[in-house]
Amino acid sequence: MGLVCIPPLGQWYENFNRAHGLIMAFFKFAVLATLGESLALRIRVGHYWQPGFGLIARAVVWGGLGITIKMAFVVFASGVPRLLEYMGMDGASNALGASVLTPRRVLVAFAVSVVMNLVYAPLMMTIHKVSDLHITACGGRAKALITPVRVGDILAQKLDWRRHWSFVLLRTIPLFWIPAHTVSFLLPPDYQVLYAALLGVALGLILALAGKRR
């Protein structure tokens, strides 16, 4: 909100974000996505933090994932329009940068969101779940960041693949992430990753409310 209401702040954000996009992506997700998890914890158990939650470790992991998300946004926003042109859609590469909202622009944004969420999102979500279980196994301590991750054991013994597939991948991707990221790719590039980080807060709240209802 401050970026919109305070022009100098908004200008500083845009300039710094253009010059240091990956650094900003780290801090956006480290702060906002971790905030989403804290809010979800507050809804579930009544506290924003509890022993074993691993606030620092979660923030660092989210920051690292934020860098990969920014990279994915750049790669797919550039590559998918080229693919659409290869398939016969003229002018797809210029559609996302258009100043007016047109059906072509929405279609290209939707296509970028679909491809990104089908190719990149399942791997990212699985990595996040593995890191989450690893942090929990380390008691939430910051040493989790330097402790070797037993990926094979976590995938084989601790990850609930039935829920991960049927809910996290099969439901949240088509019902939440694809529509939400379609909106992301209609925004100016400087605000896409910030919006994506805010979506992490929203999804954390949705999942917490759904879990509490069950």
C-alpha positions in Angstrom: 0.0 0.0 0.0 2.9 2.4 0.8 4.3 1.8 -2.6 1.2 3.2 -4.2 0.4 6.0 -1.7 4.0 7.3 -1.4 5.4 8.1 -4.8 9.0 8.5 -3.8 8.9 5.1 -2.0 7.3 3.5 -5.1 10.0 5.0 -7.3 12.8 3.8 -5.1 11.2 0.3 -5.0 11.0 0.2 -8.8 14.6 1.4 -9.3 16.1 -1.0 -6.7 14.0 -3.9 -8.0 15.2 -3.4 -11.6 18.8 -3.3 -10.5 18.6 -6.1 -7.9 15.7 -8.2 -8.8 17.0 -11.5 -7.4 18.0 -9.9 -4.1 14.5 -8.3 -3.8 12.9 -11.6 -4.6 14.8 -13.2 -1.7 13.6 -10.6 0.8 10.0 -10.4 -0.5 9.5 -14.2 0.0 11.6 -14.4 3.2 9.3 -11.8 4.8 5.9 -12.3 3.2 5.8 -16.1 2.7 7.1 -16.7 6.2 4.4 -14.2 7.5 1.8 -16.3 5.7 3.0 -19.4 7.6 3.0 -17.6 10.9 -0.6 -16.4 10.3 -1.6 -19.9 9.4 0.0 -21.1 12.6 -1.9 -18.5 14.5 -5.2 -19.7 13.0 -4.4 -23.3 13.8 -3.0 -23.2 17.3 -3.5 -19.6 18.4 0.1 -18.5 18.3 2.3 -16.8 15.7 5.3 -18.8 16.8 5.9 -21.9 18.8 9.0 -24.0 19.7 10.1 -26.1 16.7 8.4 -23.7 14.2 11.8 -22.7 12.8 11.1 -19.0 11.9 14.7 -18.2 10.8 15.2 -21.4 8.8 11.8 -21.0 7.1 12.6 -17.4 6.2 15.9 -18.4 4.6 14.4 -21.3 2.7 11.5 -19.1 1.4 14.1 -16.5 0.4 15.9 -19.1 -1.6 12.7 -20.3 -3.2 11.8 -16.7 -4.0 15.0 -16.4 -6.1 14.0 -19.5 -8.1 10.5 -18.1 -8.5 11.8 -14.8 -9.9 14.0 -16.8 -12.3 11.0 -18.9 -13.4 8.9 -15.8 -14.0 11.6 -14.4 -16.3 12.1 -17.7 -18.1 8.5 -18.6 -18.7 7.3 -15.0 -19.5 9.9 -14.9 -22.2 9.8 -18.5 -23.5 6.1 -19.3 -23.6 5.2 -16.3 -25.8 7.9 -17.5 -28.2 6.3 -21.0 -28.1 2.9 -19.5 -28.9 4.4 -17.7 -31.9 6.0 -21.0 -33.0 2.6 -22.5 -32.8 1.1 -19.8 -35.0 0.0 -17.0 -32.7 1.4 -13.8 -34.1 2.5 -11.0 -31.8 2.5 -13.1 -28.6 5.9 -11.9 -27.6 4.7 -8.3 -27.4 1.3 -9.1 -25.8 2.3 -9.0 -22.1 4.0 -5.6 -22.5 0.9 -4.0 -24.0 -0.5 -0.9 -22.2 -4.2 -2.0 -22.6 -5.9 -5.1 -21.5 -6.9 -7.2 -24.5 -8.1 -10.8 -25.0 -4.8 -11.6 -26.6 -2.9 -10.3 -23.6 -5.0 -12.3 -21.1 -4.6 -15.4 -23.3 -0.8 -15.1 -23.3 -0.8 -14.5 -19.5 -2.9 -17.5 -19.0 -0.7 -19.7 -21.2 2.4 -18.5 -19.3 0.7 -19.3 -16.0 -0.4 -22.8 -17.1 3.0 -23.8 -18.4 4.9 -22.4 -15.4 2.6 -24.1 -12.9 2.7 -27.4 -14.7 6.4 -27.5 -15.3 8.0 -25.6 -12.4 5.4 -25.5 -9.6 5.2 -29.2 -8.7 9.0 -29.4 -8.2 9.1 -26.2 -6.2 6.2 -27.3 -4.0 7.8 -30.7 -3.4 11.2 -29.1 -2.5 9.4 -26.7 -0.1 7.6 -29.7 1.6 10.9 -31.6 1.9 12.6 -28.5 3.5 9.6 -28.1 5.8 9.9 -31.7 7.0 13.6 -31.3 7.4 13.3 -28.2 9.5 10.8 -29.9 11.7 13.1 -32.9 12.1 15.8 -30.5 13.2 13.5 -29.1 15.9 13.1 -25.8 14.1 16.7 -24.8 14.9 18.7 -22.6 12.5 21.2 -25.5 12.2 18.7 -27.1 9.8 20.2 -24.7 7.2 23.6 -26.4 7.5 22.5 -30.0 8.3 22.5 -32.4 5.4 19.0 -33.0 4.1 18.1 -36.7 4.0 16.0 -36.3 0.8 15.6 -40.0 0.1 14.4 -40.8 3.6 12.0 -37.8 3.6 10.5 -38.7 0.2 10.2 -42.4 1.2 9.1 -42.2 4.8 7.8 -38.8 5.8 6.1 -37.1 2.8 2.4 -37.8 2.5 2.4 -38.4 -1.2 -1.4 -39.1 -1.3 -2.2 -35.6 0.2 0.6 -33.9 -1.7 -0.7 -35.2 -5.0 -4.5 -35.0 -4.4 -4.6 -31.7 -2.7 -1.4 -29.6 -3.0 -0.8 -30.4 -6.7 -4.1 -31.6 -8.1 -6.3 -28.9 -6.5 -4.3 -25.8 -5.6 -2.5 -25.6 -8.9 -5.6 -25.5 -11.2 -8.0 -23.8 -8.8 -5.7 -21.2 -7.1 -2.2 -20.8 -8.7 -3.0 -20.8 -12.4 -5.8 -18.2 -12.1 -3.7 -16.1 -9.6 -0.6 -16.2 -11.7 -2.5 -15.2 -14.7 -3.2 -12.0 -12.9 0.5 -11.9 -12.0 1.6 -11.8 -15.6 -0.8 -9.0 -16.4 1.0 -6.8 -13.9 4.1 -4.7 -14.5 7.2 -6.9 -14.2 8.4 -4.9 -11.1 5.4 -6.0 -9.2 4.9 -9.6 -10.3 7.1 -11.2 -7.7 5.8 -9.0 -4.9 2.2 -10.1 -5.9 3.4 -13.7 -6.0 4.8 -13.4 -2.4 1.5 -11.9 -1.2 -0.3 -14.9 -2.8 1.8 -17.0 -0.5 0.2 -15.2 2.5 -3.2 -15.7 1.1 -2.7 -19.4 0.4 -1.4 -20.0 3.9 -4.5 -18.5 5.3 -6.7 -20.5 3.0 -5.0 -23.8 3.9 -5.1 -22.9 7.6 -8.8 -22.2 7.5 -9.5 -25.3 5.6 -7.5 -27.4 8.1 -9.3 -25.8 11.0 -12.6 -26.5 9.4 -11.8 -30.1 9.0 
